[in-house]
Amino acid sequence: MTPVDITMDIGARSLGDAIDRTRYAICKQVQSVESELATNYGPLALTSREQADLRQFLAKMLERRLAILEAQL
């Protein structure tokens, strides 16, 4: 994905906003993943191991996104 694609897909107002949102997600939101994920079909229960694995995966994914966005600065 390009920085423009990412910015539009996450509903950010600008590249800087997309970077800020991604940094916030890495620092605050990823760590708050708990025992359930919301889905269109109801909550998806996660084990404590799955929660840890998901946090790790999300952090890596968002770090890649951040690198793409910051490369445009």
CHARMM-style PDB file with segment names, atoms N, HN, CA, C and O in Angstrom:
ATOM      1  N   MET     1       0.835  -1.184   0.000  1.00  0.00      PROA
ATOM      2  CA  MET     1       0.000   0.000   0.000  1.00  0.00      PROA
ATOM      3  C   MET     1       0.879   1.247   0.000  1.00  0.00      PROA
ATOM      4  O   MET     1       1.987   1.255   0.537  1.00  0.00      PROA
ATOM      5  N   THR     2       0.362   2.269  -0.603  1.00  0.00      PROA
ATOM      6  HN  THR     2      -0.538   2.262  -1.039  1.00  0.00      PROA
ATOM      7  CA  THR     2       1.075   3.536  -0.612  1.00  0.00      PROA
ATOM      8  C   THR     2       0.652   4.359   0.606  1.00  0.00      PROA
ATOM      9  O   THR     2      -0.379   4.072   1.216  1.00  0.00      PROA
ATOM     10  N   PRO     3       1.431   5.370   0.962  1.00  0.00      PROA
ATOM     11  CA  PRO     3       1.024   6.248   2.061  1.00  0.00      PROA
ATOM     12  C   PRO     3      -0.344   6.890   1.830  1.00  0.00      PROA
ATOM     13  O   PRO     3      -1.115   7.070   2.772  1.00  0.00      PROA
ATOM     14  N   VAL     4      -0.640   7.232   0.587  1.00  0.00      PROA
ATOM     15  HN  VAL     4      -0.013   7.086  -0.178  1.00  0.00      PROA
ATOM     16  CA  VAL     4      -1.951   7.828   0.272  1.00  0.00      PROA
ATOM     17  C   VAL     4      -3.053   6.812   0.525  1.00  0.00      PROA
ATOM     18  O   VAL     4      -4.082   7.148   1.111  1.00  0.00      PROA
ATOM     19  N   ASP     5      -2.850   5.573   0.091  1.00  0.00      PROA
ATOM     20  HN  ASP     5      -2.015   5.299  -0.386  1.00  0.00      PROA
ATOM     21  CA  ASP     5      -3.837   4.511   0.322  1.00  0.00      PROA
ATOM     22  C   ASP     5      -4.089   4.321   1.815  1.00  0.00      PROA
ATOM     23  O   ASP     5      -5.234   4.240   2.259  1.00  0.00      PROA
ATOM     24  N   ILE     6      -3.013   4.251   2.571  1.00  0.00      PROA
ATOM     25  HN  ILE     6      -2.083   4.317   2.211  1.00  0.00      PROA
ATOM     26  CA  ILE     6      -3.134   4.047   4.015  1.00  0.00      PROA
ATOM     27  C   ILE     6      -3.893   5.209   4.643  1.00  0.00      PROA
ATOM     28  O   ILE     6      -4.818   5.000   5.428  1.00  0.00      PROA
ATOM     29  N   THR     7      -3.505   6.425   4.301  1.00  0.00      PROA
ATOM     30  HN  THR     7      -2.753   6.596   3.663  1.00  0.00      PROA
ATOM     31  CA  THR     7      -4.144   7.619   4.863  1.00  0.00      PROA
ATOM     32  C   THR     7      -5.639   7.603   4.589  1.00  0.00      PROA
ATOM     33  O   THR     7      -6.438   7.881   5.484  1.00  0.00      PROA
ATOM     34  N   MET     8      -6.020   7.281   3.367  1.00  0.00      PROA
ATOM     35  HN  MET     8      -5.372   7.055   2.641  1.00  0.00      PROA
ATOM     36  CA  MET     8      -7.437   7.249   3.015  1.00  0.00      PROA
ATOM     37  C   MET     8      -8.158   6.097   3.714  1.00  0.00      PROA
ATOM     38  O   MET     8      -9.263   6.278   4.226  1.00  0.00      PROA
ATOM     39  N   ASP     9      -7.548   4.928   3.739  1.00  0.00      PROA
ATOM     40  HN  ASP     9      -6.650   4.780   3.324  1.00  0.00      PROA
ATOM     41  CA  ASP     9      -8.190   3.745   4.312  1.00  0.00      PROA
ATOM     42  C   ASP     9      -8.462   3.880   5.806  1.00  0.00      PROA
ATOM     43  O   ASP     9      -9.460   3.355   6.300  1.00  0.00      PROA
ATOM     44  N   ILE    10      -7.597   4.569   6.524  1.00  0.00      PROA
ATOM     45  HN  ILE    10      -6.786   4.995   6.123  1.00  0.00      PROA
ATOM     46  CA  ILE    10      -7.811   4.701   7.969  1.00  0.00      PROA
ATOM     47  C   ILE    10      -8.584   5.970   8.323  1.00  0.00      PROA
ATOM     48  O   ILE    10      -8.820   6.250   9.498  1.00  0.00      PROA
ATOM     49  N   GLY    11      -8.973   6.732   7.311  1.00  0.00      PROA
ATOM     50  HN  GLY    11      -8.781   6.504   6.357  1.00  0.00      PROA
ATOM     51  CA  GLY    11      -9.781   7.923   7.554  1.00  0.00      PROA
ATOM     52  C   GLY    11      -9.012   9.093   8.134  1.00  0.00      PROA
ATOM     53  O   GLY    11      -9.589   9.961   8.788  1.00  0.00      PROA
ATOM     54  N   ALA    12      -7.719   9.116   7.898  1.00  0.00      PROA
ATOM     55  HN  ALA    12      -7.249   8.410   7.367  1.00  0.00      PROA
ATOM     56  CA  ALA    12      -6.889  10.212   8.404  1.00  0.00      PROA
ATOM     57  C   ALA    12      -7.058  11.441   7.517  1.00  0.00      PROA
ATOM     58  O   ALA    12      -7.376  11.328   6.333  1.00  0.00      PROA
ATOM     59  N   ARG    13      -6.843  12.609   8.101  1.00  0.00      PROA
ATOM     60  HN  ARG    13      -6.585  12.701   9.063  1.00  0.00      PROA
ATOM     61  CA  ARG    13      -6.995  13.867   7.366  1.00  0.00      PROA
ATOM     62  C   ARG    13      -5.761  14.238   6.560  1.00  0.00      PROA
ATOM     63  O   ARG    13      -5.837  15.015   5.608  1.00  0.00      PROA
ATOM     64  N   SER    14      -4.618  13.672   6.952  1.00  0.00      PROA
ATOM     65  HN  SER    14      -4.556  13.041   7.726  1.00  0.00      PROA
ATOM     66  CA  SER    14      -3.356  14.004   6.282  1.00  0.00      PROA
ATOM     67  C   SER    14      -2.336  12.909   6.595  1.00  0.00      PROA
ATOM     68  O   SER    14      -2.598  12.011   7.395  1.00  0.00      PROA
ATOM     69  N   LEU    15      -1.187  12.996   5.961  1.00  0.00      PROA
ATOM     70  HN  LEU    15      -0.974  13.725   5.311  1.00  0.00      PROA
ATOM     71  CA  LEU    15      -0.108  12.060   6.238  1.00  0.00      PROA
ATOM     72  C   LEU    15       0.306  12.154   7.703  1.00  0.00      PROA
ATOM     73  O   LEU    15       0.502  11.135   8.365  1.00  0.00      PROA
ATOM     74  N   GLY    16       0.438  13.373   8.202  1.00  0.00      PROA
ATOM     75  HN  GLY    16       0.280  14.200   7.664  1.00  0.00      PROA
ATOM     76  CA  GLY    16       0.811  13.567   9.604  1.00  0.00      PROA
ATOM     77  C   GLY    16      -0.204  12.952  10.555  1.00  0.00      PROA
ATOM     78  O   GLY    16       0.167  12.364  11.570  1.00  0.00      PROA
ATOM     79  N   ASP    17      -1.487  13.088  10.228  1.00  0.00      PROA
ATOM     80  HN  ASP    17      -1.788  13.566   9.404  1.00  0.00      PROA
ATOM     81  CA  ASP    17      -2.542  12.503  11.042  1.00  0.00      PROA
ATOM     82  C   ASP    17      -2.452  10.976  11.003  1.00  0.00      PROA
ATOM     83  O   ASP    17      -2.630  10.320  12.029  1.00  0.00      PROA
ATOM     84  N   ALA    18      -2.180  10.413   9.837  1.00  0.00      PROA
ATOM     85  HN  ALA    18      -2.036  10.946   9.004  1.00  0.00      PROA
ATOM     86  CA  ALA    18      -2.033   8.961   9.714  1.00  0.00      PROA
ATOM     87  C   ALA    18      -0.862   8.463  10.549  1.00  0.00      PROA
ATOM     88  O   ALA    18      -0.955   7.418  11.193  1.00  0.00      PROA
ATOM     89  N   ILE    19       0.227   9.200  10.541  1.00  0.00      PROA
ATOM     90  HN  ILE    19       0.303  10.049  10.018  1.00  0.00      PROA
ATOM     91  CA  ILE    19       1.393   8.839  11.351  1.00  0.00      PROA
ATOM     92  C   ILE    19       1.036   8.911  12.833  1.00  0.00      PROA
ATOM     93  O   ILE    19       1.357   7.999  13.595  1.00  0.00      PROA
ATOM     94  N   ASP    20       0.376   9.986  13.242  1.00  0.00      PROA
ATOM     95  HN  ASP    20       0.116  10.727  12.624  1.00  0.00      PROA
ATOM     96  CA  ASP    20      -0.020  10.130  14.646  1.00  0.00      PROA
ATOM     97  C   ASP    20      -0.951   9.011  15.083  1.00  0.00      PROA
ATOM     98  O   ASP    20      -0.783   8.453  16.168  1.00  0.00      PROA
ATOM     99  N   ARG    21      -1.930   8.676  14.250  1.00  0.00      PROA
ATOM    100  HN  ARG    21      -2.067   9.129  13.369  1.00  0.00      PROA
ATOM    101  CA  ARG    21      -2.872   7.602  14.581  1.00  0.00      PROA
ATOM    102  C   ARG    21      -2.162   6.261  14.702  1.00  0.00      PROA
ATOM    103  O   ARG    21      -2.481   5.454  15.576  1.00  0.00      PROA
ATOM    104  N   THR    22      -1.202   6.032  13.820  1.00  0.00      PROA
ATOM    105  HN  THR    22      -0.943   6.687  13.110  1.00  0.00      PROA
ATOM    106  CA  THR    22      -0.474   4.769  13.852  1.00  0.00      PROA
ATOM    107  C   THR    22       0.418   4.686  15.077  1.00  0.00      PROA
ATOM    108  O   THR    22       0.493   3.638  15.718  1.00  0.00      PROA
ATOM    109  N   ARG    23       1.091   5.767  15.411  1.00  0.00      PROA
ATOM    110  HN  ARG    23       1.030   6.618  14.890  1.00  0.00      PROA
ATOM    111  CA  ARG    23       1.917   5.781  16.626  1.00  0.00      PROA
ATOM    112  C   ARG    23       1.063   5.542  17.868  1.00  0.00      PROA
ATOM    113  O   ARG    23       1.456   4.792  18.763  1.00  0.00      PROA
ATOM    114  N   TYR    24      -0.092   6.173  17.920  1.00  0.00      PROA
ATOM    115  HN  TYR    24      -0.411   6.782  17.194  1.00  0.00      PROA
ATOM    116  CA  TYR    24      -1.003   6.002  19.049  1.00  0.00      PROA
ATOM    117  C   TYR    24      -1.453   4.542  19.139  1.00  0.00      PROA
ATOM    118  O   TYR    24      -1.495   3.966  20.227  1.00  0.00      PROA
ATOM    119  N   ALA    25      -1.786   3.954  18.002  1.00  0.00      PROA
ATOM    120  HN  ALA    25      -1.751   4.421  17.119  1.00  0.00      PROA
ATOM    121  CA  ALA    25      -2.214   2.556  17.987  1.00  0.00      PROA
ATOM    122  C   ALA    25      -1.123   1.645  18.538  1.00  0.00      PROA
ATOM    123  O   ALA    25      -1.406   0.738  19.321  1.00  0.00      PROA
ATOM    124  N   ILE    26       0.120   1.883  18.133  1.00  0.00      PROA
ATOM    125  HN  ILE    26       0.350   2.620  17.497  1.00  0.00      PROA
ATOM    126  CA  ILE    26       1.243   1.069  18.599  1.00  0.00      PROA
ATOM    127  C   ILE    26       1.438   1.243  20.103  1.00  0.00      PROA
ATOM    128  O   ILE    26       1.628   0.265  20.827  1.00  0.00      PROA
ATOM    129  N   CYS    27       1.392   2.475  20.563  1.00  0.00      PROA
ATOM    130  HN  CYS    27       1.238   3.269  19.976  1.00  0.00      PROA
ATOM    131  CA  CYS    27       1.701   2.765  21.971  1.00  0.00      PROA
ATOM    132  C   CYS    27       0.567   2.429  22.932  1.00  0.00      PROA
ATOM    133  O   CYS    27       0.824   1.975  24.047  1.00  0.00      PROA
ATOM    134  N   LYS    28      -0.663   2.640  22.527  1.00  0.00      PROA
ATOM    135  HN  LYS    28      -0.871   3.008  21.621  1.00  0.00      PROA
ATOM    136  CA  LYS    28      -1.794   2.505  23.452  1.00  0.00      PROA
ATOM    137  C   LYS    28      -2.769   1.384  23.098  1.00  0.00      PROA
ATOM    138  O   LYS    28      -3.101   0.552  23.943  1.00  0.00      PROA
ATOM    139  N   GLN    29      -3.220   1.366  21.862  1.00  0.00      PROA
ATOM    140  HN  GLN    29      -2.950   2.041  21.176  1.00  0.00      PROA
ATOM    141  CA  GLN    29      -4.318   0.464  21.506  1.00  0.00      PROA
ATOM    142  C   GLN    29      -3.911  -1.001  21.446  1.00  0.00      PROA
ATOM    143  O   GLN    29      -4.657  -1.866  21.904  1.00  0.00      PROA
ATOM    144  N   VAL    30      -2.759  -1.288  20.897  1.00  0.00      PROA
ATOM    145  HN  VAL    30      -2.153  -0.585  20.525  1.00  0.00      PROA
ATOM    146  CA  VAL    30      -2.324  -2.684  20.772  1.00  0.00      PROA
ATOM    147  C   VAL    30      -2.258  -3.348  22.150  1.00  0.00      PROA
ATOM    148  O   VAL    30      -2.674  -4.495  22.308  1.00  0.00      PROA
ATOM    149  N   GLN    31      -1.743  -2.638  23.130  1.00  0.00      PROA
ATOM    150  HN  GLN    31      -1.404  -1.706  23.002  1.00  0.00      PROA
ATOM    151  CA  GLN    31      -1.596  -3.207  24.466  1.00  0.00      PROA
ATOM    152  C   GLN    31      -2.928  -3.437  25.167  1.00  0.00      PROA
ATOM    153  O   GLN    31      -2.993  -4.156  26.165  1.00  0.00      PROA
ATOM    154  N   SER    32      -3.989  -2.831  24.648  1.00  0.00      PROA
ATOM    155  HN  SER    32      -3.937  -2.247  23.838  1.00  0.00      PROA
ATOM    156  CA  SER    32      -5.287  -2.971  25.300  1.00  0.00      PROA
ATOM    157  C   SER    32      -6.137  -4.105  24.725  1.00  0.00      PROA
ATOM    158  O   SER    32      -7.287  -4.277  25.128  1.00  0.00      PROA
ATOM    159  N   VAL    33      -5.583  -4.882  23.787  1.00  0.00      PROA
ATOM    160  HN  VAL    33      -4.648  -4.743  23.459  1.00  0.00      PROA
ATOM    161  CA  VAL    33      -6.317  -6.026  23.246  1.00  0.00      PROA
ATOM    162  C   VAL    33      -6.596  -6.987  24.405  1.00  0.00      PROA
ATOM    163  O   VAL    33      -5.690  -7.393  25.133  1.00  0.00      PROA
ATOM    164  N   GLU    34      -7.855  -7.331  24.551  1.00  0.00      PROA
ATOM    165  HN  GLU    34      -8.591  -7.001  23.960  1.00  0.00      PROA
ATOM    166  CA  GLU    34      -8.236  -8.182  25.675  1.00  0.00      PROA
ATOM    167  C   GLU    34      -8.775  -9.523  25.215  1.00  0.00      PROA
ATOM    168  O   GLU    34      -8.384 -10.021  24.159  1.00  0.00      PROA
ATOM    169  N   SER    35      -9.647 -10.100  25.978  1.00  0.00      PROA
ATOM    170  HN  SER    35      -9.964  -9.696  26.836  1.00  0.00      PROA
ATOM    171  CA  SER    35     -10.068 -11.486  25.773  1.00  0.00      PROA
ATOM    172  C   SER    35     -11.061 -11.683  24.636  1.00  0.00      PROA
ATOM    173  O   SER    35     -11.348 -12.822  24.267  1.00  0.00      PROA
ATOM    174  N   GLU    36     -11.596 -10.594  24.069  1.00  0.00      PROA
ATOM    175  HN  GLU    36     -11.362  -9.669  24.368  1.00  0.00      PROA
ATOM    176  CA  GLU    36     -12.555 -10.730  22.981  1.00  0.00      PROA
ATOM    177  C   GLU    36     -12.299  -9.687  21.903  1.00  0.00      PROA
ATOM    178  O   GLU    36     -11.862  -8.570  22.178  1.00  0.00      PROA
ATOM    179  N   LEU    37     -12.585 -10.085  20.670  1.00  0.00      PROA
ATOM    180  HN  LEU    37     -12.940 -10.992  20.446  1.00  0.00      PROA
ATOM    181  CA  LEU    37     -12.565  -9.167  19.542  1.00  0.00      PROA
ATOM    182  C   LEU    37     -13.983  -9.016  19.037  1.00  0.00      PROA
ATOM    183  O   LEU    37     -14.722  -9.999  18.968  1.00  0.00      PROA
ATOM    184  N   ALA    38     -14.370  -7.828  18.690  1.00  0.00      PROA
ATOM    185  HN  ALA    38     -13.770  -7.030  18.746  1.00  0.00      PROA
ATOM    186  CA  ALA    38     -15.702  -7.604  18.135  1.00  0.00      PROA
ATOM    187  C   ALA    38     -15.710  -7.998  16.671  1.00  0.00      PROA
ATOM    188  O   ALA    38     -14.812  -7.621  15.918  1.00  0.00      PROA
ATOM    189  N   THR    39     -16.725  -8.758  16.264  1.00  0.00      PROA
ATOM    190  HN  THR    39     -17.454  -9.064  16.876  1.00  0.00      PROA
ATOM    191  CA  THR    39     -16.912  -9.110  14.866  1.00  0.00      PROA
ATOM    192  C   THR    39     -18.364  -8.832  14.498  1.00  0.00      PROA
ATOM    193  O   THR    39     -19.189  -8.571  15.373  1.00  0.00      PROA
ATOM    194  N   ASN    40     -18.673  -8.886  13.229  1.00  0.00      PROA
ATOM    195  HN  ASN    40     -18.002  -9.098  12.518  1.00  0.00      PROA
ATOM    196  CA  ASN    40     -20.058  -8.701  12.788  1.00  0.00      PROA
ATOM    197  C   ASN    40     -20.969  -9.829  13.257  1.00  0.00      PROA
ATOM    198  O   ASN    40     -22.193  -9.697  13.212  1.00  0.00      PROA
ATOM    199  N   TYR    41     -20.391 -10.920  13.701  1.00  0.00      PROA
ATOM    200  HN  TYR    41     -19.397 -11.027  13.738  1.00  0.00      PROA
ATOM    201  CA  TYR    41     -21.169 -12.083  14.141  1.00  0.00      PROA
ATOM    202  C   TYR    41     -21.091 -12.295  15.644  1.00  0.00      PROA
ATOM    203  O   TYR    41     -21.416 -13.372  16.141  1.00  0.00      PROA
ATOM    204  N   GLY    42     -20.668 -11.287  16.353  1.00  0.00      PROA
ATOM    205  HN  GLY    42     -20.403 -10.411  15.948  1.00  0.00      PROA
ATOM    206  CA  GLY    42     -20.537 -11.391  17.806  1.00  0.00      PROA
ATOM    207  C   GLY    42     -19.088 -11.444  18.230  1.00  0.00      PROA
ATOM    208  O   GLY    42     -18.191 -11.457  17.387  1.00  0.00      PROA
ATOM    209  N   PRO    43     -18.852 -11.476  19.527  1.00  0.00      PROA
ATOM    210  CA  PRO    43     -17.479 -11.461  20.030  1.00  0.00      PROA
ATOM    211  C   PRO    43     -16.731 -12.759  19.738  1.00  0.00      PROA
ATOM    212  O   PRO    43     -17.308 -13.846  19.762  1.00  0.00      PROA
ATOM    213  N   LEU    44     -15.458 -12.624  19.467  1.00  0.00      PROA
ATOM    214  HN  LEU    44     -14.989 -11.741  19.448  1.00  0.00      PROA
ATOM    215  CA  LEU    44     -14.571 -13.764  19.237  1.00  0.00      PROA
ATOM    216  C   LEU    44     -13.691 -13.890  20.472  1.00  0.00      PROA
ATOM    217  O   LEU    44     -12.867 -13.016  20.742  1.00  0.00      PROA
ATOM    218  N   ALA    45     -13.862 -14.967  21.218  1.00  0.00      PROA
ATOM    219  HN  ALA    45     -14.531 -15.677  20.999  1.00  0.00      PROA
ATOM    220  CA  ALA    45     -13.101 -15.176  22.454  1.00  0.00      PROA
ATOM    221  C   ALA    45     -11.666 -15.593  22.124  1.00  0.00      PROA
ATOM    222  O   ALA    45     -11.428 -16.386  21.213  1.00  0.00      PROA
ATOM    223  N   LEU    46     -10.722 -15.040  22.882  1.00  0.00      PROA
ATOM    224  HN  LEU    46     -10.915 -14.396  23.621  1.00  0.00      PROA
ATOM    225  CA  LEU    46      -9.304 -15.355  22.703  1.00  0.00      PROA
ATOM    226  C   LEU    46      -8.714 -15.885  24.001  1.00  0.00      PROA
ATOM    227  O   LEU    46      -9.079 -15.436  25.087  1.00  0.00      PROA
ATOM    228  N   THR    47      -7.806 -16.834  23.884  1.00  0.00      PROA
ATOM    229  HN  THR    47      -7.509 -17.199  23.002  1.00  0.00      PROA
ATOM    230  CA  THR    47      -7.067 -17.293  25.054  1.00  0.00      PROA
ATOM    231  C   THR    47      -6.000 -16.251  25.396  1.00  0.00      PROA
ATOM    232  O   THR    47      -5.732 -15.351  24.600  1.00  0.00      PROA
ATOM    233  N   SER    48      -5.405 -16.371  26.555  1.00  0.00      PROA
ATOM    234  HN  SER    48      -5.623 -17.102  27.202  1.00  0.00      PROA
ATOM    235  CA  SER    48      -4.356 -15.416  26.922  1.00  0.00      PROA
ATOM    236  C   SER    48      -3.168 -15.515  25.966  1.00  0.00      PROA
ATOM    237  O   SER    48      -2.545 -14.500  25.655  1.00  0.00      PROA
ATOM    238  N   ARG    49      -2.850 -16.709  25.502  1.00  0.00      PROA
ATOM    239  HN  ARG    49      -3.357 -17.533  25.755  1.00  0.00      PROA
ATOM    240  CA  ARG    49      -1.755 -16.888  24.535  1.00  0.00      PROA
ATOM    241  C   ARG    49      -2.111 -16.226  23.197  1.00  0.00      PROA
ATOM    242  O   ARG    49      -1.275 -15.568  22.578  1.00  0.00      PROA
ATOM    243  N   GLU    50      -3.360 -16.412  22.764  1.00  0.00      PROA
ATOM    244  HN  GLU    50      -4.039 -16.946  23.267  1.00  0.00      PROA
ATOM    245  CA  GLU    50      -3.802 -15.785  21.517  1.00  0.00      PROA
ATOM    246  C   GLU    50      -3.781 -14.261  21.634  1.00  0.00      PROA
ATOM    247  O   GLU    50      -3.444 -13.573  20.671  1.00  0.00      PROA
ATOM    248  N   GLN    51      -4.134 -13.738  22.786  1.00  0.00      PROA
ATOM    249  HN  GLN    51      -4.409 -14.297  23.568  1.00  0.00      PROA
ATOM    250  CA  GLN    51      -4.082 -12.290  23.004  1.00  0.00      PROA
ATOM    251  C   GLN    51      -2.654 -11.787  22.840  1.00  0.00      PROA
ATOM    252  O   GLN    51      -2.416 -10.789  22.161  1.00  0.00      PROA
ATOM    253  N   ALA    52      -1.711 -12.477  23.460  1.00  0.00      PROA
ATOM    254  HN  ALA    52      -1.905 -13.288  24.012  1.00  0.00      PROA
ATOM    255  CA  ALA    52      -0.301 -12.080  23.361  1.00  0.00      PROA
ATOM    256  C   ALA    52       0.189 -12.169  21.917  1.00  0.00      PROA
ATOM    257  O   ALA    52       0.881 -11.273  21.434  1.00  0.00      PROA
ATOM    258  N   ASP    53      -0.173 -13.252  21.234  1.00  0.00      PROA
ATOM    259  HN  ASP    53      -0.735 -13.980  21.626  1.00  0.00      PROA
ATOM    260  CA  ASP    53       0.230 -13.421  19.827  1.00  0.00      PROA
ATOM    261  C   ASP    53      -0.371 -12.317  18.953  1.00  0.00      PROA
ATOM    262  O   ASP    53       0.300 -11.774  18.075  1.00  0.00      PROA
ATOM    263  N   LEU    54      -1.639 -11.994  19.202  1.00  0.00      PROA
ATOM    264  HN  LEU    54      -2.184 -12.435  19.915  1.00  0.00      PROA
ATOM    265  CA  LEU    54      -2.304 -10.950  18.419  1.00  0.00      PROA
ATOM    266  C   LEU    54      -1.658  -9.592  18.667  1.00  0.00      PROA
ATOM    267  O   LEU    54      -1.451  -8.828  17.724  1.00  0.00      PROA
ATOM    268  N   ARG    55      -1.340  -9.284  19.913  1.00  0.00      PROA
ATOM    269  HN  ARG    55      -1.508  -9.905  20.678  1.00  0.00      PROA
ATOM    270  CA  ARG    55      -0.654  -8.014  20.216  1.00  0.00      PROA
ATOM    271  C   ARG    55       0.669  -7.925  19.470  1.00  0.00      PROA
ATOM    272  O   ARG    55       1.008  -6.883  18.909  1.00  0.00      PROA
ATOM    273  N   GLN    56       1.411  -9.022  19.468  1.00  0.00      PROA
ATOM    274  HN  GLN    56       1.136  -9.868  19.924  1.00  0.00      PROA
ATOM    275  CA  GLN    56       2.709  -9.041  18.787  1.00  0.00      PROA
ATOM    276  C   GLN    56       2.531  -8.846  17.279  1.00  0.00      PROA
ATOM    277  O   GLN    56       3.261  -8.074  16.658  1.00  0.00      PROA
ATOM    278  N   PHE    57       1.570  -9.543  16.702  1.00  0.00      PROA
ATOM    279  HN  PHE    57       0.977 -10.171  17.207  1.00  0.00      PROA
ATOM    280  CA  PHE    57       1.294  -9.415  15.271  1.00  0.00      PROA
ATOM    281  C   PHE    57       0.878  -7.988  14.920  1.00  0.00      PROA
ATOM    282  O   PHE    57       1.394  -7.405  13.966  1.00  0.00      PROA
ATOM    283  N   LEU    58      -0.054  -7.427  15.690  1.00  0.00      PROA
ATOM    284  HN  LEU    58      -0.473  -7.900  16.465  1.00  0.00      PROA
ATOM    285  CA  LEU    58      -0.533  -6.070  15.420  1.00  0.00      PROA
ATOM    286  C   LEU    58       0.598  -5.050  15.524  1.00  0.00      PROA
ATOM    287  O   LEU    58       0.693  -4.138  14.702  1.00  0.00      PROA
ATOM    288  N   ALA    59       1.445  -5.202  16.521  1.00  0.00      PROA
ATOM    289  HN  ALA    59       1.368  -5.943  17.188  1.00  0.00      PROA
ATOM    290  CA  ALA    59       2.573  -4.278  16.679  1.00  0.00      PROA
ATOM    291  C   ALA    59       3.479  -4.318  15.451  1.00  0.00      PROA
ATOM    292  O   ALA    59       3.889  -3.271  14.950  1.00  0.00      PROA
ATOM    293  N   LYS    60       3.793  -5.515  14.963  1.00  0.00      PROA
ATOM    294  HN  LYS    60       3.460  -6.366  15.370  1.00  0.00      PROA
ATOM    295  CA  LYS    60       4.658  -5.645  13.776  1.00  0.00      PROA
ATOM    296  C   LYS    60       3.986  -5.038  12.550  1.00  0.00      PROA
ATOM    297  O   LYS    60       4.622  -4.319  11.779  1.00  0.00      PROA
ATOM    298  N   MET    61       2.703  -5.327  12.372  1.00  0.00      PROA
ATOM    299  HN  MET    61       2.187  -5.911  12.998  1.00  0.00      PROA
ATOM    300  CA  MET    61       1.973  -4.809  11.221  1.00  0.00      PROA
ATOM    301  C   MET    61       1.938  -3.278  11.246  1.00  0.00      PROA
ATOM    302  O   MET    61       2.160  -2.630  10.223  1.00  0.00      PROA
ATOM    303  N   LEU    62       1.661  -2.711  12.412  1.00  0.00      PROA
ATOM    304  HN  LEU    62       1.481  -3.237  13.243  1.00  0.00      PROA
ATOM    305  CA  LEU    62       1.581  -1.258  12.519  1.00  0.00      PROA
ATOM    306  C   LEU    62       2.957  -0.602  12.389  1.00  0.00      PROA
ATOM    307  O   LEU    62       3.062   0.510  11.872  1.00  0.00      PROA
ATOM    308  N   GLU    63       4.000  -1.270  12.848  1.00  0.00      PROA
ATOM    309  HN  GLU    63       3.915  -2.174  13.268  1.00  0.00      PROA
ATOM    310  CA  GLU    63       5.361  -0.747  12.665  1.00  0.00      PROA
ATOM    311  C   GLU    63       5.722  -0.703  11.182  1.00  0.00      PROA
ATOM    312  O   GLU    63       6.382   0.233  10.731  1.00  0.00      PROA
ATOM    313  N   ARG    64       5.291  -1.709  10.424  1.00  0.00      PROA
ATOM    314  HN  ARG    64       4.754  -2.469  10.790  1.00  0.00      PROA
ATOM    315  CA  ARG    64       5.515  -1.684   8.960  1.00  0.00      PROA
ATOM    316  C   ARG    64       4.749  -0.526   8.332  1.00  0.00      PROA
ATOM    317  O   ARG    64       5.274   0.184   7.475  1.00  0.00      PROA
ATOM    318  N   ARG    65       3.490  -0.339   8.770  1.00  0.00      PROA
ATOM    319  HN  ARG    65       3.063  -0.916   9.467  1.00  0.00      PROA
ATOM    320  CA  ARG    65       2.687   0.779   8.257  1.00  0.00      PROA
ATOM    321  C   ARG    65       3.391   2.104   8.568  1.00  0.00      PROA
ATOM    322  O   ARG    65       3.499   2.973   7.703  1.00  0.00      PROA
ATOM    323  N   LEU    66       3.859   2.248   9.787  1.00  0.00      PROA
ATOM    324  HN  LEU    66       3.771   1.542  10.489  1.00  0.00      PROA
ATOM    325  CA  LEU    66       4.523   3.485  10.185  1.00  0.00      PROA
ATOM    326  C   LEU    66       5.767   3.736   9.335  1.00  0.00      PROA
ATOM    327  O   LEU    66       6.022   4.874   8.940  1.00  0.00      PROA
ATOM    328  N   ALA    67       6.529   2.710   9.054  1.00  0.00      PROA
ATOM    329  HN  ALA    67       6.322   1.786   9.375  1.00  0.00      PROA
ATOM    330  CA  ALA    67       7.730   2.861   8.223  1.00  0.00      PROA
ATOM    331  C   ALA    67       7.348   3.354   6.816  1.00  0.00      PROA
ATOM    332  O   ALA    67       8.032   4.203   6.243  1.00  0.00      PROA
ATOM    333  N   ILE    68       6.269   2.821   6.276  1.00  0.00      PROA
ATOM    334  HN  ILE    68       5.714   2.131   6.741  1.00  0.00      PROA
ATOM    335  CA  ILE    68       5.806   3.272   4.945  1.00  0.00      PROA
ATOM    336  C   ILE    68       5.400   4.742   4.992  1.00  0.00      PROA
ATOM    337  O   ILE    68       5.760   5.526   4.114  1.00  0.00      PROA
ATOM    338  N   LEU    69       4.658   5.098   6.014  1.00  0.00      PROA
ATOM    339  HN  LEU    69       4.366   4.461   6.727  1.00  0.00      PROA
ATOM    340  CA  LEU    69       4.184   6.484   6.140  1.00  0.00      PROA
ATOM    341  C   LEU    69       5.354   7.440   6.366  1.00  0.00      PROA
ATOM    342  O   LEU    69       5.425   8.490   5.728  1.00  0.00      PROA
ATOM    343  N   GLU    70       6.260   7.089   7.258  1.00  0.00      PROA
ATOM    344  HN  GLU    70       6.202   6.236   7.776  1.00  0.00      PROA
ATOM    345  CA  GLU    70       7.380   7.986   7.582  1.00  0.00      PROA
ATOM    346  C   GLU    70       8.371   8.124   6.439  1.00  0.00      PROA
ATOM    347  O   GLU    70       9.104   9.111   6.375  1.00  0.00      PROA
ATOM    348  N   ALA    71       8.406   7.156   5.538  1.00  0.00      PROA
ATOM    349  HN  ALA    71       7.810   6.354   5.589  1.00  0.00      PROA
ATOM    350  CA  ALA    71       9.305   7.233   4.386  1.00  0.00      PROA
ATOM    351  C   ALA    71       8.928   8.397   3.470  1.00  0.00      PROA
ATOM    352  O   ALA    71       9.742   8.851   2.666  1.00  0.00      PROA
ATOM    353  N   GLN    72       7.695   8.874   3.597  1.00  0.00      PROA
ATOM    354  HN  GLN    72       7.033   8.505   4.250  1.00  0.00      PROA
ATOM    355  CA  GLN    72       7.215   9.993   2.768  1.00  0.00      PROA
ATOM    356  C   GLN    72       7.624  11.352   3.312  1.00  0.00      PROA
ATOM    357  O   GLN    72       7.496  12.361   2.618  1.00  0.00      PROA
ATOM    358  N   LEU    73       8.116  11.389   4.546  1.00  0.00      PROA
ATOM    359  HN  LEU    73       8.220  10.570   5.109  1.00  0.00      PROA
ATOM    360  CA  LEU    73       8.490  12.693   5.131  1.00  0.00      PROA
ATOM    361  C   LEU    73       9.770  13.234   4.562  1.00  0.00      PROA
ATOM    362  OT1 LEU    73      10.211  14.315   4.952  1.00  0.00      PROA
TER     363      LEU     73
END
